Amino acid sequence: MQKADIIIVGSGIAALQLARRLQDLFYVMIITKDEIKSGNSYLAQGGIAAPLGLKDSVHAHFKDTLEAGRYHQDEDSVKRLIEDGKRMVESLVKDGAPFDRKENGSLSLGMEGAHSEHRILHSGGDQTGKYLVEYLMNSLSREKVEFVEGEMVYELVKDDSGQCCGVKTKDKEDSIRYYYAPHVVLATGGIGGLYPSTSNHPAVTGDGMALAFLAGAKLSDMEFIQFHPTLLWLNGKTCGLISEAVRGEGALLVNDEGNRIMKGVDPLMELAPRHVVAECIYKERQMGRNVYLDIRRIEDFHVKFPSISSLCLKHDISIEDGMIPVSPGCHFIMGGIVTDDAGRTNVPGLYAIGEVACSGIHGANRLASNSLLEGLVYGDRLGDFLLAKDAECSAHLPPPVDEMKERISMTIPFQTDDIRVGMMNGVGIIRNDEDLLTHLKWLKNQPLTFQEHLDFNSREEIQTYFMWIVSRMITESALLRTESRGGHIRADFPKENNDEWFKRKIILQNNEGRLRVEYHEQNETKIYA
């Protein structure tokens, strides 16, 4: 048994920013089931959106964010995100963070889809995540921040009062370890691993959402999933991300016949919101056509996009020919664990920040490059909150470890690929009642409950179980929302239904082993089941 002041589960931008903020006063432990640099943050090609340009403003960034999210957001939270984010990015620039600059020394601000101004800061061209993770890592004291790598958190521990006060983990040999702290923070990222085609790191499979659900936390907006329009497509599978910044530099989307597929679809053409572009590419491919990014207009592509150039070289795609085959894939979930502006959940002692959280800022579709901004802002904001709780950091003692009376191992009657195929077929880019019901029926037919004993299951079995839980939540929510909005596209309900669904949220919670569903609208909560 080990103790810390703060336990952070996950090691992305939000986690590192929080640790950076807390390390001077608290002993912080960061636990990750893989390596520190194996998450989505490190892979992020895109940049950080902040209104730093001479013609830009907080209000313009605010309007773009609301439009991309189809006005499903909490508007005050969005405004504060951008205001705080601007100050934070300015501080990082002042501190010497490695953002790309022009020859004259000014910041190089890029353009991405659904933005009205050039406001995207990059590092190393298309290696922003890598540069930023390394910058934050180098700012941490290894004496005050302990990294525990290769251990999967599989249970949140609560004391007799219901406060979260620790975690149970399994290492790669399935040995169990206990870690205790009065504050536990989930920063585990999204759910890309639930789909066969994804830009996410393979380790990102929704663990944090399942952990929070099993502990009684509320989750919301699980139906809103962003499919990135342009993943490299080769030999029937996706092989990596082609950043939206490529389209921001002038790349065109064309089909086999050389026709621009976005013509007549949206006034912003290739720079339309991601759900619009992803749907268009998906429909082209459904008609049997291949889709390509035509990059022949971009000068010095190798210099501007070194990691994408390396990716293409690895897969024998000629940059000189200028045609990169692409297809959409799961990229980001707008929903997650319901939190307030400080990252608190409804479970005392449990917090969530980054993609795993649903704080009301992304709405139905995240604006490009707002995710790294979110991680920085909410990591810093939760740090401020916990610093203010200094006196409480030693107030809670860990509960006694329960003795295991009998050896029980849950049987998983399916493989992770079964879930992935079902999610793509039933809860993919374009959804309908029949396919959603088919997948939900399959999920419900599995002999699993929301109250399993996991101590004697392997990491792989637990991960599959967690994927089943998260798949249930996503599918239930997608079936209930009978409209199309942002990343949630229903073929049988193709339009937004503002009369019934405007700013209406579906809240999910574990209620004694049963899935409890609430509708939340205009500060009123109604029980569904």
N, C-alpha and C positions, 0 to 999 in steps of 0.2 A: 504494500500500500504506500502510495506517495501522495504528498499534499502540495498544493500551490495556492496562490492568492486568486489567480484567474486561469481557467483552462479554456483554450481556444481549439476547437476542432476544425481543422482545415488550415491551409497555408498559402492562400492566394493574397491578392492585393488588400482586401478588407482585413484579413487576419494580421498581415504584417504591419499595416498602418495602425491597427489597434495596439499591437504589441509595442510598436515604436512610441506610441503615446503613453503607455502605461509603465514602461520599463524602469523609469527613474524611481518609482515608489513601490511597485509591486513585483512579486516573483511570478512570472508568466510562463505557462507551459503550453506549447503548440504541439498538438497531436495530429498526425496525418497518416492515412493508411498506405500511402506510397512514399515517394521521395518529396522533399520540399518543393522542388522545381518541376513536379509532374502534373500540375493542375492546369486549368484553363487560363489562369492569369498569365502564366509563363508563355503559353502558346499564342496569346493575343497579338494579332497583327495590327489591328486597328488602333486608334489613338485615344486620346482623352478630349472630350468636347468641353470647351469653355469659351465664353464670349469675350475674347481678348482683342479682337480686331478693332480697328479704328471705327468702322461702320457698324460694328456689332453691338448688341446690348443684351442685358439679362432678359428683357421683355421679349426680344426676338427669339432667343434660345427657348424661353418658356413657351412661346406660341408654337414653335416647331415640335417641342416635346409633346404638347397636348394634341396636336394634329396627328402625329405619328401614333400616339396611344389611343386615338379615337375618343378622347375626352372622358376616358374611364378613370382617370387619375384623381387623386386628391390634389386640388390645384395649389393649396397653400404649401403642401409638402414639395411639390415640384418647384415652386418659386424659391423656397428655402434651399433646396438641393443646388440650384443653379447659383444663387447668391453665395452660399457657403463654398461651393465648388470653385467659383471664380477666385475667391480669396485664397483658397487652398492651392490652386494651381499657380497663382501668382507667387505664393510663398515658396513652392517647389522650384519655380524658375529662379527666384532670388537666391535660393540655397544651392543652386548649381545642378539641379536635376538635368539629366542628359537629353533634353529635347532638341530636335533638329532645328537648324537655323539656316537662313539664306546667306548668300555671300556677304551681304552688308551687316550681318550679325543679328538681324531681327528674327523673331520666331517665324518658322515656316508653318503656316496654318493651312491645312488641307480642307477639301470639300468631300462630303459623303452624302448618301441618299437621305432625302427629306429635310436636309439642312438648307436654310435660306442664305447662309453666309459661310465663308471660309473660317472655321473655328476648331479644326481638329489638330491637336498637337501630336506629333509622332516622335519616336526615338528609333534610330537606326533604320529609317525608312519604314519597313513593315515588321519591326521587332520591338514594338513599344512595351508589350508585356514583359518580355525578357529583360529589357533594360530597366524597367521600373521595379520589377521584383528584385533584381540584383542591387539596385540603388537602396531599396528599403532594407534588404538583408544586411547590407554593409553598415546600415545605421543602427543595427541591433547589437546589444551587449550580450555575449554568450554567457556571461556570469549571471544575468538577470532574466534571460529568456532561454528556456530549455526546449530543444526540439526533440520530439519523440517520433521517429520515422518508422514506417512499416507496421504500424499497429492500427487496426480497424476498431473504431468505437461502435459497439453494437447495442449498448443500453445506456440510458441516462438514469442515474441513481437519484432517488428522492428520499428525503428524511420523513419522519413521522408527520410533520406538518404539511407535507406536499411540496416543499421547496427542493428544487434541483440542486444537488450538492456534490455531484461527481459523475464519473463515467466508468464503464467497464469496457475493456478492449481485448482483442485477440491479436497476438502477433502472427507471423507467417507460419508458425508451428502450431497455431491454435491454442497456445497457452493463454490463460486469463490473467489480466492485471486490473487492479483498481486504482483510480486516481480521484482525489477529492479536492474540491475548492468551493467556496461559497458562491462563486459566479462561474457559470459555464456558457460559453459562446459558441454557437454553431456558425461556421463560415465555410461550409462544405461545397458550395457551388450548386450547379443545376442538375439536369436529368438527361443529358445527351445520350448516355449509354443505354437508355431505354429504346433507342431507335438504331436500326442497322446502318443508316447513313447519318453521320454527325460530324460536326467540326470539333467536338469536345474530346478531351483526353479520355481514354477508355475507363479510367478509374472513377469518372464522374457519373454516378448512377442513382442519384437522389437519396443517398444515405441519410443526410441531415433531415430531410423532410419526413422520412419514415421514422427516424428516431424521435423527432418532435411529436409526430402524430401518436406514436405509441405512448408517449409521456403525457398526452392530454392537451397538447398545444393546438391552437386553431390554425388552419391553412385556408388560403383563398386564391381565386383567380387561376386555378390549376389548368383550366382549359386553354389559357392563352400561351401558346408556344410559338416562338419565332423560328421559322426555317430560313436559314441563310440562303440567299438565291444562288450563290456561286461557290460550290465546292468542286474541286478537281474531280472529273468523272473519267474513269478508265477501266476497261474490262469488266463492266457491270458493277462497279463499286466506287464509292468516294474515297479519295486518297489524300485529303487535306484541304485547307481553306484557301480561297483566293479572295483577299481582302476587298471590301467595298471601296477602299481607297483607289483601287485600280480603275473602277468606273468613275471615281471622282477625278482621276487624271485624264479621262477621255475615252476609256475603252467602251466599245459598243457590244450589244448583245445581238447576235445574228443566228439564223438557223442554217440548215444544210444548203439552202438555196441562196444564202447571202442576204436574206431579208432581215431588216431590223425588227425584232419581234415586239419591242415596246412602242412602236409607232402606232398611234391611235389608242393606246391603252391608258396612258397617263401623260399629262402635260410635262411632267418632269423626266419622262423617258427612262433612261437607265438609272436615274437618281430618284426614282419614285420610292415611297416607303417599301421596306423589305417584303412585307406580306404581299404587296401588289406585284413586285418583280418575281418573287418565288412562285406565286400562283401562275403567272404568265409562262414562266419556264416549264413548270410542271405540265401545263396544258399542251405546250408544244411537244414535250416528250411523250405525252399520252397519245398524241397523234402520230407517233413514230419518227419524229424529227429529232436530230441532235441539235444542241445549242452550244454556241461558242462565245467566248469573250474575244473580240477582235481588238488586239492591243497594238496594231500597227501604227496608230497615231501617237503613241506614247514614246517620247524620246528618252534615251538612257534608261530603259526599263530595268536593266540589271542593277543600276546604281540606286534607283528609287525603290526597287522591290527585291532586295537580295535574297530574302528567305523564300519568296515565291519563285524566284528564278532557280534557286537550288532545288526546290520541290519539283519543278517541271523537269529539270535536268535529271533528277533521280528517276523520273518516270518516263524518260525519253520523249518529252514534249518539247518541240523546238520553239524557243522564244523568237527566233529569227523569222519563222513562218508566220508568227503572230496570231495563231488561233489556239486558244486554250479551251478544251471541252469541259463544260460545267453542268452541274445538276444541283438542286436544292438539298439541304440536309438539316437536321435538327441543330439549332444553334444556342437558343436561350429561352428560358421559361420566365415569363413575367410574374407568374404567381409564386406562392411559397408560404412560408410561416408568417402569420400575421404579426406585425410589430408596430410599435409606435415610433416616433421620430428619433428616439434614443436607441432603438433596437430591442426593447423589452417585449417579451411575449406574455401570454396570459398565465404562464407557469412561473411562479416566483423563482428567481435565481437563474432562469434560462433566457438567453438572448440569441438573436440571429441577425447577421449582417451579410451584405453581398447578395449574390444571386439566389441563395437559399431562402432569403427573406422576401416578404411582400409588404412593403412599406407604403404603397400607394403612389409610387412615382413613375412607373413605366406604363401603367394602364393596360390596354389591350395589345400594344406592340411597342417595344423599346426603340427609342431613337438611337441611331448608330452612334457608338462611342460614348454613350451615357453610362455604360456599365462600369468602366474603370473609375469614372467620376464618382459613381455611387459608392464603390468600394472605399475610395479615399475619404469621402465625406462621412459615411456612416461608421467607418472604423475610427475616425477622429472623434465623431460625435459621441459614440458609445464610450470612448476613452474619457471624454470630459465627464460623462455621467458617472462612471465607475470611480474616477478620481474624487468626485464629490461624495462618494460613499466610503471614503477611506476608513472611517471608524467601524464600519460593519465588516471589514474584510477578515476578521478573525472571530466573528460572532457565532459561527455555526460549526459544530463538531460533526464529523462523518458518522453515519449510522453504523451499527455493527454489521459485519458481513454475514449474510444469510448462509446457513449451512444447507447443503444440497441433500435432500432426503432420499431422492432416487434419481437414477440416471435416465433422463427422458430426452430423446432426440427426435426433432420434427422431421417428417419425411416430405421431401420436395418432389412431387411427381412430374416435374417438367424441367426444361432447360431454360437458361436465360435467352437463348435465341428464339424460343417459342414466344416469349414476351415481346421481343424486338420485332419479329415478323407480324405479330398481332397488332402491335402499336402502329406500325407503318401502314398495314392494310386497313385498320379500323379507325385510327386516331391520327392520321397523317396530315398532309397539307390541306386536302379537301375532304370533308367529312360528311356523312349522312346518317340518318336514323338507323337504317338497316345494318350498316357496317359497325356502327358504334354498339348497337345491341348485340351483334354477334360476338364482338370482343368482350363485352361486359359479361355475357352469358358464360363464355369460356373462363373468365377470371373467377366468377362466382361458383363455377362448378369444381374449382380446385379445393381440396379438403384442407383449407388453411383458415385460421382466424386471426384476429388482431390481438390476441393474448397468448402468444406462444412463448415457451421456455427455450431460450436460445443457447444456454451455456454449453450444451453438448453438441451443437451443430458447428460445422466448419465455417470458415469465413466465406467460402464460395456459396454455401447453402444459405447463409444469412443474407448475403448480397442479393441472391435470387429472391428470397422472401421479401426483402426491402423493395426490390423492383416491382414485385407483385402488388405491394401496398400502394406504391406511388402510381402505378398503372391504373389501379382501381380508382384512385382519387381523380386522376386526369380524365378517365373515361366517363365516370359518373358526371363530372362537371360539364364535359363537352356535350353529353347527351341532354342535360338539363337546359343548357343555354340555347334556346331555339331562335337564333339569329346568327348573322355573320358580323364579326367586329374584330378588326385588327388581325392578329395571328390565328383567330378562331374562325374558320371558313366552313360554312355549312352549305352544301349543294342544294339541300331541300329547304333552307331558309337563307337565301342569298343576300338579303339586305339587312342593314342595321334596323333594329326595332326599338326606337327610342321611347315609345309609349310604355313598353313593358320592361326594357332592359337597360335604359340609360342609367349609368352609375349604380346599377344593381349588382351586388356581389354574391357569389355562392361560397359559403363558409363551411368547411369540413372539420369534423372533430371526432376523435375516438371516444365513444360513450359506452364504457363497460363492454368492450369487444364488438360493438356495432358502429357502423358508419353513421354519424349524425350529420345531417345537412340542414343548413340555415340559409335563408335569403336575407341579405342585409341591404337596406335601402333607406335613404333619407333619415339616418339615425334610428331606424326601426329594424328589429330583427324578427323574422317569421320562421317557424320551424317547418321543415319539409318532411323529414323522416327521421 
